[in-house]
Amino acid sequence: MICRMCPRNCGAVREAASGVGYCGMPALPVVARAALHHWEEPPISGWRGSGTVFFSGCSMGCVFCQNEEISHKNFGVPVSLSRLRAICEELAAQGAHNINLVNPTHFAHVAGQLLDTSLGVPVVWNSGGYDRVETLRTLEGKISIYLPDFKYLDPNTAQRYSAAPNYPQIAQAAILEMVRQTGPCVIKDGVLQRGTVIRHLILPGRTAETKQIMDWVAGAFPPGTVLFSLMSQYLPWGRAADYPEINRPLRPSERRICIEYMQNLGLDGFVQAQGADQSSFIPAFDLTGV
């Protein structure tokens, strides 16, 4: 397989036994954790939890990634397609409201095969927003809920922190495609069944860009179409120490400014609770459920 799945378009031959290409992954899915997760947005976690499957490797290069153990250091074990399906079925049997594929961009070919047969619960595509429209179209009708990040609107910021200067236009196009596929959000008994939830993590010193992202979302989608999740869980992590301007926690004033802007804009969605910026909320990547 010559890989063109992500916007890196690196052309890696992924059949190799060891990881290749920008993502550092082989063709087989590599998984680091599979478990019920209770700290997603309320209509995704519900009351029983979201069945999260954490994939290793990544097509981005975020210097502050809290999941760096699996995204940059590639911790995890390869599993067969049949084992991946069994993992998803086990999570559903535990009561998961959905199957939440976390960082699946570079395993889109596997997701497509996995979902050729329904898992019986909604499937969440939980990505960094750095997704090719062409790849997303191969998944149409198989993904119920898209949960993309929208990290940056400034190419310079995207280059500095994620080595992806084309991120803004890629993410905008991807999100538009995701919403086209899912249509407006559908919630039943408090649990999201279908739709797109756009996440944004506030970065230190970047409240102006956060406001611009919220402006774009409000302008791109009529009210009631998408949900917006404003996240304040930023911690100086990974290689943040090499970037002094983000090597600090958020200030309360930065969080407050963004929350007030979201409220004044009338964006429907969620605000992450104060105190979410704790390392205890980072999942244990210990092969649970794999």
C-alpha positions in Angstrom: 0.0 0.0 0.0 1.4 3.3 -1.1 -0.1 5.6 1.5 -1.8 8.9 0.5 -4.4 8.9 3.3 -3.3 12.0 5.2 -2.4 15.5 4.0 1.3 14.7 4.4 0.9 12.6 1.2 4.2 11.0 1.9 3.7 7.9 -0.3 5.1 5.5 2.3 4.9 1.8 1.5 3.0 0.8 4.7 3.3 -3.0 4.2 6.7 -2.9 5.9 6.8 -4.8 9.2 8.1 -1.7 11.0 6.7 1.8 11.0 7.3 3.9 7.9 6.2 7.3 6.6 5.4 10.4 8.6 3.1 8.6 11.0 5.7 5.9 11.7 3.1 3.2 11.4 2.8 -0.1 9.4 -0.4 -1.1 7.6 -1.8 -3.1 10.5 -3.5 -1.0 13.2 -1.4 -0.3 16.3 -3.4 0.2 19.5 -2.3 1.4 22.9 -5.6 1.3 24.9 -9.2 0.4 24.6 -11.6 1.2 27.4 -14.7 3.0 28.5 -14.0 6.7 28.8 -16.1 9.1 30.8 -14.5 12.4 30.1 -15.6 13.2 26.6 -18.3 15.8 25.9 -21.5 14.8 27.9 -23.5 13.5 24.9 -20.6 11.4 23.8 -19.7 9.9 27.1 -23.3 9.6 28.2 -23.7 7.8 31.5 -22.1 4.5 30.5 -19.0 5.9 28.8 -17.6 6.1 25.3 -15.7 3.0 24.0 -12.4 4.6 23.1 -9.8 2.8 21.0 -6.5 4.8 21.0 -4.4 4.3 17.9 -0.6 4.8 18.0 1.3 7.1 15.6 0.2 10.4 14.2 0.1 12.4 11.0 0.7 15.6 12.9 3.6 16.8 15.0 2.1 18.8 17.8 4.9 19.9 20.2 2.5 20.0 23.2 0.7 16.7 22.6 -0.5 15.1 25.9 -0.6 11.7 24.2 3.0 11.9 23.1 3.7 8.4 24.4 1.6 7.0 21.6 1.5 9.8 19.1 5.3 10.6 18.9 6.9 7.6 20.7 4.6 5.1 19.0 3.9 2.9 22.0 1.3 0.2 21.2 1.0 -3.2 19.7 -0.2 -4.2 16.2 -3.5 -6.1 16.1 -5.2 -7.9 13.3 -8.5 -6.6 11.8 -10.4 -9.4 13.4 -8.9 -8.6 16.9 -9.7 -4.9 16.3 -13.3 -5.8 15.6 -13.4 -8.1 18.7 -12.1 -5.1 20.8 -14.9 -2.9 19.6 -17.5 -5.6 20.2 -16.1 -6.1 23.8 -16.5 -2.3 24.4 -20.0 -2.4 23.1 -20.8 -5.4 25.3 -19.6 -3.4 28.3 -22.3 -0.8 27.5 -20.4 1.8 25.5 -22.7 4.3 23.9 -20.4 4.4 20.9 -17.1 3.2 19.5 -14.7 6.1 19.6 -11.7 5.8 17.2 -9.1 8.1 18.6 -6.5 9.5 16.2 -7.6 7.2 13.3 -6.5 9.4 10.4 -3.5 7.2 9.3 -5.6 4.0 9.8 -8.5 5.1 7.6 -8.1 2.1 5.4 -8.5 -0.2 8.5 -11.5 1.8 9.7 -13.2 1.4 6.3 -12.7 -2.4 6.4 -13.8 -2.6 10.1 -17.0 -0.7 9.4 -18.0 -2.7 6.3 -20.2 -4.5 8.9 -22.0 -2.4 11.5 -20.8 -2.5 15.1 -24.3 -1.9 16.4 -23.6 1.4 18.0 -22.6 4.8 16.6 -18.9 5.2 15.5 -17.0 8.4 16.4 -14.1 9.6 14.2 -12.0 11.5 16.8 -9.2 13.2 14.9 -6.9 16.2 14.9 -8.9 17.7 12.0 -5.9 17.1 9.7 -7.9 14.8 7.3 -8.0 14.7 3.5 -11.5 15.2 2.1 -10.8 12.4 -0.3 -10.1 10.0 2.5 -13.2 11.1 4.5 -15.4 10.4 1.5 -14.3 6.7 1.5 -15.9 6.6 5.0 -19.2 8.1 4.1 -22.1 6.2 5.6 -19.9 4.4 8.1 -19.1 7.2 10.6 -22.0 8.5 12.7 -20.2 11.2 14.6 -17.2 13.3 13.7 -15.2 14.8 16.6 -12.4 16.9 14.9 -10.0 19.3 16.5 -9.8 22.8 14.9 -6.4 23.8 16.2 -5.3 26.8 14.2 -6.3 29.4 11.6 -2.9 31.0 11.3 -0.5 29.0 9.0 2.5 30.3 11.0 1.1 29.0 14.3 0.3 25.7 12.6 3.8 25.4 11.3 5.5 26.3 14.6 3.5 24.0 16.8 2.5 21.2 14.4 4.8 21.4 11.4 1.7 21.7 9.2 1.4 25.2 7.6 -1.5 23.9 5.5 -3.5 22.9 8.5 -6.0 25.8 8.4 -7.3 25.1 4.9 -7.1 21.3 5.4 -9.1 21.4 8.6 -11.7 23.8 7.2 -12.3 21.6 4.2 -12.4 18.5 6.3 -14.9 19.9 8.8 -17.2 21.0 6.0 -17.1 17.5 4.5 -17.8 16.0 7.9 -20.8 18.1 8.4 -22.0 17.3 4.9 -21.9 13.6 5.7 -23.5 13.7 9.1 -26.0 16.6 8.8 -27.2 18.4 12.0 -26.6 16.9 15.4 -29.1 14.3 16.6 -29.3 13.6 20.3 -31.6 10.9 21.8 -32.0 10.5 25.5 -29.0 12.8 26.1 -26.6 10.8 23.9 -25.4 12.0 20.5 -26.4 9.6 17.7 -25.2 11.6 14.7 -23.5 14.9 13.9 -20.3 16.8 14.2 -18.7 18.3 17.3 -15.8 20.7 16.7 -13.2 20.9 19.4 -10.8 23.7 20.0 -8.0 23.8 22.6 -7.1 27.3 23.9 -3.3 27.8 23.8 -1.5 30.3 26.0 -1.3 33.7 24.4 -3.5 32.7 21.5 -7.0 33.9 22.6 -7.2 36.1 19.4 -6.9 33.0 17.3 -9.4 31.2 19.4 -11.9 34.0 18.7 -11.2 33.8 15.0 -11.9 30.0 15.0 -15.2 30.6 16.8 -16.1 33.3 14.3 -15.4 30.9 11.4 -17.6 28.1 13.0 -20.4 30.6 13.7 -20.2 31.9 10.1 -19.9 28.5 8.4 -22.8 26.7 10.0 -26.3 27.8 10.8 -27.4 27.5 14.4 -28.3 24.0 15.4 -26.0 22.4 12.8 -22.8 21.6 14.9 -21.7 21.7 18.5 -18.6 23.5 19.6 -16.4 22.3 22.4 -14.1 24.9 24.0 -11.3 23.1 25.8 -9.0 24.5 28.5 -7.1 21.4 29.4 -3.8 22.7 28.1 -0.7 21.7 30.0 3.0 22.4 29.1 3.7 18.9 27.8 6.0 17.2 25.4 8.4 19.7 23.8 6.6 22.8 25.1 9.7 23.7 27.1 11.4 24.5 23.7 8.7 27.1 23.0 8.8 29.6 25.9 5.6 31.4 24.9 3.5 28.2 25.5 5.6 26.8 28.3 3.0 27.7 30.9 -0.6 26.8 31.9 -3.5 29.0 30.7 -4.2 32.0 32.8 -7.7 32.2 34.3 -8.3 35.4 32.3 -7.5 33.6 29.0 -10.1 31.0 29.8 -12.6 33.6 30.9 -12.1 35.7 27.8 -12.7 32.8 25.4 -15.8 31.5 27.3 -17.4 35.0 27.3 -16.7 35.3 23.6 -18.3 31.9 22.9 -21.4 32.9 24.9 -21.7 36.3 23.2 -21.4 34.6 19.8 -24.2 32.2 20.7 -22.2 29.1 19.8 -24.1 26.0 21.0 -21.9 23.5 22.7 -19.7 22.8 25.7 -17.1 24.6 27.9 -14.6 22.3 29.6 -14.8 22.5 33.4 -12.2 24.4 35.3 -9.5 22.1 36.6 -9.3 19.9 33.5 -5.7 20.9 33.1 -4.4 18.1 35.3 -2.2 15.2 34.2 -4.5 12.8 36.0 -7.0 13.2 33.2 -4.5 11.8 30.6 -5.4 8.1 30.0 -2.9 5.4 31.0 -1.5 4.0 27.8 -0.9 0.5 29.2 -2.5 -1.8 26.6 -5.7 -2.0 28.7 -8.3 -3.8 26.6 -5.9 -4.6 23.8 
